[in-house]
Amino acid sequence: MLLAINANNTNTKFALFDGDRLAGDWRMRTEGGRTADEYAAWLDHLMGLSGLAIAEIDATIVATVVPQALFHLRLLCQRYLRSEPMVVGEPGVELGIGLLVDRPQDVGADRLANAVGGQLAYPAPLVVVDFGTATTFDVVDAAGNFAGGAIAAGINLSLEALHMATAKLRG
């Protein structure tokens, strides 16, 4: 089975796939200092509660925009899952899409994953909107290439800023 790990600024999501079927999914708060041992104990326990075993995982993929988390997520895959993870955005990792932007190395793994995932669900061209810590708008052209997009503050961050900057507005 394939374990896909997506570590974003707020949450880290784990999804287990048996072929095309989603076999299980779990999430935890992202903390850059969390160790591979902590991830393994947590994941093993939750998989067990779902009737799944960590030993069933034979492939892993990681997408993260939290550089501090990557070391331990990679170690989780290597040490506990006996798998060398594919890391979205690393050199040599082919996603099957072109990057039509001036600085492709600056496109976050989350946005690349959204562009690929969007095309699995809908035909291109399309705009993928992700409402997370940041709200991203990503454009995929008719040929399936990542053509660019925009990033804005997410709704919670915007509300927090509004509350902090407006003395009489109630929180």
N, C-alpha and C positions, 0 to 999 in steps of 0.2 A: 504494500500500500504506500501511497505517496502522502507525506506530511508537508503541507504548505504552511509556512510561518510568515506572518506579516506584522512587523513591529513598527508601529507608527508612534507619534508623539504622545498619545494618550493611552492607547490600548495595544496589546500584542495579541494577535488572533492566530489560532492554530486550527487548521482544517485538515481532516484525514479523508483521503479519497481512495476508494476501491474501484479502480477504473474510472468511469465517469460518475460514479455514485458517491455522494457525500456520505461518509460513514460516521462522522462525528465532527463537532466543532466546539471549541472552548476559547475563552478570552481571559486575559489578566491585565492589570494595570501595567503599563510600561515603566520600568525602572532600570536605568542604564547600568546600575551596579548589581543587578540580579545575576547570580552565578549559574553555570551549566548544571551544577548539582541541584540547585533550587528548581530550575526548569524541569529537570528530569523527574524529581520526586513528585512535583505538582502534576505533570503530564501523565506519569505512570498511574497515579492515583485516580485522576479523572477518567482516563481511558478504561481503567479497571471497573469503575462505577458504570461505564457504558457497555461493559462486556467485551472490551477490546484489550489487546495486549500490545505493549510497546514493541515486542519482538516481531510483530506483524509489519512494522514499518520497514520498507526496503529502499526508499528513495525520499529525498528531502529537497525542498526549495525554500530559500529565505529571501524576503524583500524587507528592507528596513531603511528608515530615514533617521535612525538613531545610531550613530556610529559607535557609541559606547556599548550598545547591546550586541553588535555583530560578533565580537570575539566569543562571547559566551554562547550565543546561539549556534555558531559554527562548532564550538566545542561540544555542545549538547548533541549535535548531529553526529559528529565523529566518534565521541566516546560512548554515548549511550544508545545511539540509533545505528551505529556501524555504517554510516553513510557520509560520503563527501557531498555537502550541500551545493546545489546550484545557487549562486547568489546573484539576484537580479541587479543589473547595472555594472557588474564587474566585467573587465575586458575579457573577450572571448566567449561570453555568454550570449548566445543567439536567441532572440525572442521572436524572430520572424517578422519584425516590423522595422521600417527605416525611421531614422530620426532626422527630420527636416528642420533642424534648429541650428543656430550659430554655434552653440556650445553644448553638444550632446552629452558631454560628461557631467553637466550640471542638472540634467533632468533626473529628478528623484525616482527611486525604485518604486515608490507608491504610484507615481503617475505612469510609469512604464507598465506596471501591473494593471492599472485601470484601463489603459489603452488596449492591452492584449485581452483582458477580460471582457471589455465592452464589445469587442469584435466576436467573441465567442457567443454572446447573447443577441447581438444585433448586427445587421449588415452595415458596412461602412458606406458612405461617410457618416460620422456621428460625433456628438459632443458628449463626453463623459463628465458628469458632475459628481464630486465627492464632498460630502458634508462632514468633515472631520474637524480636528483642531484648526486646520485651515480649510477653507472651501476652495477646491480647485476645479477649473473648467479646462478640459483637455480636448483638443480637436484631433480627430483621426480623419485623414482624407479618404477619397474614394478608393485609392490603391492600398489602404490599410496602413499608411505611414503616420507616425506621430508628427503633427504639423505645428504644434505649439499650444499655447493656452494662457491661462491667467490664474493667479493665486490671490486670494483675499482672506482676511481674518475669518475664522469660523464663527458660527453664531454665538457660542458660549464666550469666546474671547471678545467678540464685539459687545456683547451684553456687559461683560465685566469691565471693559474699557469705558463704556457709556456710564455705568454706575460710578466708577472711580472719578470720572471727569465732570459729572453733573451733581452738584451739591444737593439739590432738592429732589432729585429723582429717586424714588424708593427702589431698593434692590430686590 
